[in-house]
Amino acid sequence: MSLGQIAEAVSLPRSTVQRIVGALQKERLVISGANGGKLRLGPELSALAEAARYNIVECCRLHLTELSQATGETADLSVLRGPAMIFLDQVPGTHRLRTVSSVGEAFPLTTTANGLACLARLDDDMARDLALTEWNRQRIERDLPGFMATLAAIRETGLAYDLDEHTRGISAVGFAFRDWSGDLHSISVPVPSTRFKEIRPKVEATLRLTAKHVERMMEQSL
């Protein structure tokens, strides 16, 4: 955008906008385009975004550790990015047979506990669009009314489930929360299905407690 366009959009004098933009340019938050043309976002914004990503990992690390210690299972932190859940951090469980995902790995939305938890935090229209986009991309047909009913149930209970749906032999439970910038994240516990039924009540109770602690942390940080 040009200075004139910005001034018109925010209803401020061009001279005022020029002073504000000058200050932002000094911090490299905005930069001029080629040949001093229109303004665009500067490199420091990317650095700030990256710092925020690591900040959420650092803030949630203790919660993941305590969750893993309490259940003996792996605890994951992921973030909703476009059409996928991206893993940010993981604390492995104590069992020899455990589930492991790589940081940076992308998981689908409609067949995972973390994806379903985040979809349930969106309004119906947005959740429906993301679900349909995923199904169309995968060339599969699903029961949309039934799926939307599942999201409604997740909103009621606060927990989402993946029962051998994404990966055969692996079940998972998770909840979603928004960080300070409004991004949707999820903390989830994947469990080998062979022991899921036995440990499910403990995982659910511990996740609910973790969710309360995380929500309180977010409120106190605002």
Phi and psi in degrees as a GROMACS rama.xvg file:
@    title "Ramachandran Plot"
@    xaxis  label "Phi"
@    yaxis  label "Psi"
@TYPE xy
-91.1442  167.107  SER-2
-58.6525  -41.6066  LEU-3
-62.2995  -41.8254  GLY-4
-65.6049  -39.7933  GLN-5
-65.5823  -45.3461  ILE-6
-58.7712  -41.4055  ALA-7
-68.0354  -39.0728  GLU-8
-68.1923  -35.7835  ALA-9
-102.166  1.31005  VAL-10
57.8099  46.5976  SER-11
-124.651  153.813  LEU-12
-60.3228  147.299  PRO-13
-58.5528  -36.6627  ARG-14
-63.733  -38.1954  SER-15
-66.3544  -44.7304  THR-16
-61.441  -38.7063  VAL-17
-63.2767  -39.5915  GLN-18
-65.6897  -43.285  ARG-19
-63.5171  -45.2798  ILE-20
-63.6138  -38.6113  VAL-21
-59.4832  -41.7839  GLY-22
-65.6706  -40.0972  ALA-23
-66.6465  -35.2468  LEU-24
-66.9099  -35.5798  GLN-25
-62.3948  -32.8417  LYS-26
-89.4957  0.970034  GLU-27
62.1962  29.1356  ARG-28
-83.8785  -26.8655  LEU-29
-134.454  152.112  VAL-30
-137.777  159.026  ILE-31
-81.9839  148.32  SER-32
-74.3973  -170.003  GLY-33
-58.4404  137.916  ALA-34
58.2872  32.6206  ASN-35
69.4738  24.6298  GLY-36
-77.4978  -143.989  GLY-37
-61.1776  152.519  LYS-38
-79.2281  150.224  LEU-39
-144.339  167.402  ARG-40
-64.0596  140.216  LEU-41
-91.6271  171.616  GLY-42
-66.3586  -25.6531  PRO-43
-67.1353  -24.73  GLU-44
-64.8879  -38.5996  LEU-45
-64.0405  -38.9774  SER-46
-65.1439  -40.3952  ALA-47
-64.2073  -41.2325  LEU-48
-63.6916  -40.0568  ALA-49
-66.8801  -39.1573  GLU-50
-62.7814  -38.9928  ALA-51
-64.7218  -37.5098  ALA-52
-62.6179  -45.7969  ARG-53
-69.0335  -30.1912  TYR-54
-64.0418  -43.3743  ASN-55
-66.154  -34.5426  ILE-56
-64.6295  -45.7415  VAL-57
-63.6366  -42.0017  GLU-58
-67.7732  -32.3369  CYS-59
-92.6276  -8.91501  CYS-60
-59.1018  -44.3275  ARG-61
-62.2254  -41.2331  LEU-62
-64.503  -40.2204  HIS-63
-63.5016  -43.0141  LEU-64
-62.569  -46.6539  THR-65
-66.5656  -36.6284  GLU-66
-63.7644  -44.1113  LEU-67
-66.1298  -41.2057  SER-68
-65.6168  -38.2683  GLN-69
-71.0587  -32.1257  ALA-70
-104.04  -21.7241  THR-71
79.0796  3.24408  GLY-72
-108.476  166.934  GLU-73
-69.093  141.509  THR-74
-121.473  131.279  ALA-75
-118.001  146.953  ASP-76
-119.8  129.931  LEU-77
-140.067  164.9  SER-78
-130.961  143.69  VAL-79
-78.4209  119.572  LEU-80
-132.152  104.704  ARG-81
60.4069  -120.911  GLY-82
-92.7001  14.3928  PRO-83
-148.939  164.299  ALA-84
-98.4558  127.974  MET-85
-108.292  126.282  ILE-86
-75.1739  130.867  PHE-87
-106.956  -33.3053  LEU-88
-159.871  158.239  ASP-89
-154.167  137.992  GLN-90
-114.343  113.425  VAL-91
-65.9229  150.858  PRO-92
-76.4234  178.364  GLY-93
-96.5242  -9.76919  THR-94
-76.1  152.074  HIS-95
-67.0557  -38.8773  ARG-96
-93.3381  106.943  LEU-97
-144.732  166.508  ARG-98
-100.371  140.506  THR-99
-136.08  131.353  VAL-100
-124.404  150.832  SER-101
-87.0203  140.069  SER-102
-60.8689  132.035  VAL-103
96.7264  -12.324  GLY-104
-68.9127  141.974  GLU-105
-103.782  131.862  ALA-106
-119.9  150.908  PHE-107
-68.8691  168.879  PRO-108
-93.1387  -37.8166  LEU-109
-91.9212  -4.62793  THR-110
-124.983  13.0682  THR-111
-124.557  151.72  THR-112
-64.9417  -41.9509  ALA-113
-68.6125  -39.0382  ASN-114
-65.3421  -44.8818  GLY-115
-63.8176  -39.1017  LEU-116
-61.2452  -41.5077  ALA-117
-71.3608  -40.5039  CYS-118
-59.4283  -36.8778  LEU-119
-68.5562  -18.3833  ALA-120
-86.941  -7.57953  ARG-121
-92.2021  164.279  LEU-122
-72.231  161.595  ASP-123
-57.0688  -42.2692  ASP-124
-62.4529  -45.2007  ASP-125
-68.7574  -41.6728  MET-126
-62.9239  -41.3111  ALA-127
-63.2309  -43.7001  ARG-128
-62.1811  -43.7563  ASP-129
-65.7058  -39.6961  LEU-130
-65.0183  -47.1313  ALA-131
-63.8875  -38.232  LEU-132
-61.1395  -42.9562  THR-133
-65.6127  -44.6499  GLU-134
-65.125  -40.0899  TRP-135
-64.4839  -40.3873  ASN-136
-64.6351  -37.9676  ARG-137
-86.7014  -4.19393  GLN-138
56.9032  48.8492  ARG-139
-126.271  158.593  ILE-140
-113.395  134.573  GLU-141
-130.823  163.623  ARG-142
-81.4597  97.0607  ASP-143
-63.0421  -47.9229  LEU-144
-57.8526  -41.3616  PRO-145
-65.2335  -37.6245  GLY-146
-66.0405  -42.8555  PHE-147
-65.7563  -33.0163  MET-148
-66.0436  -36.1896  ALA-149
-63.0855  -42.9356  THR-150
-63.1212  -38.3331  LEU-151
-62.912  -39.7171  ALA-152
-66.2741  -37.677  ALA-153
-64.0753  -38.9402  ILE-154
-62.2999  -33.6619  ARG-155
-72.6524  -43.1678  GLU-156
-92.1102  -25.419  THR-157
85.4483  -5.3296  GLY-158
-122.51  142.322  LEU-159
-116.283  152.595  ALA-160
-129.58  145.797  TYR-161
-126.276  107.058  ASP-162
-106.007  86.0598  LEU-163
61.6682  20.8616  ASP-164
-86.0704  -46.6184  GLU-165
-79.769  -46.4574  HIS-166
-131.933  123.156  THR-167
-60.1326  129.67  ARG-168
93.2965  -3.1269  GLY-169
-124.852  128.262  ILE-170
-116.505  162.91  SER-171
-156.294  154.841  ALA-172
-131.589  143.131  VAL-173
-157.415  163.382  GLY-174
-131.036  162.288  PHE-175
-119.465  155.589  ALA-176
-153.302  159.419  PHE-177
-101.433  139.159  ARG-178
-86.4213  -170.714  ASP-179
-63.4572  -28.2127  TRP-180
-91.5946  -3.00457  SER-181
96.6567  -3.69273  GLY-182
-67.1377  142.861  ASP-183
-89.2307  128.912  LEU-184
-123.752  165.586  HIS-185
-139.759  142.555  SER-186
-112.795  127.146  ILE-187
-138.056  159.059  SER-188
-125.292  106.173  VAL-189
-85.5596  140.752  PRO-190
-138.177  136.168  VAL-191
-54.9255  131.713  PRO-192
-61.4922  -21.5044  SER-193
-63.9405  -25.3108  THR-194
-119.662  8.2607  ARG-195
-64.4919  -45.0777  PHE-196
-58.5439  -40.5867  LYS-197
-67.7915  -41.9433  GLU-198
-95.9826  -6.67321  ILE-199
-51.9895  -48.743  ARG-200
-58.8213  -39.5705  PRO-201
-68.1735  -41.3029  LYS-202
-63.6087  -44.3519  VAL-203
-60.9007  -47.6069  GLU-204
-63.7134  -41.6304  ALA-205
-69.1993  -37.638  THR-206
-64.6626  -40.4987  LEU-207
-62.0701  -40.9133  ARG-208
-66.4143  -42.4111  LEU-209
-61.2166  -40.9103  THR-210
-60.0043  -41.5698  ALA-211
-63.4135  -43.0695  LYS-212
-64.6347  -41.3662  HIS-213
-67.4801  -44.1645  VAL-214
-61.7679  -39.5061  GLU-215
-65.4877  -40.3578  ARG-216
-61.2283  -42.1695  MET-217
-65.6333  -41.0002  MET-218
-65.6606  -40.2644  GLU-219
-71.7625  -21.5934  GLN-220
-89.328  -8.79491  SER-221
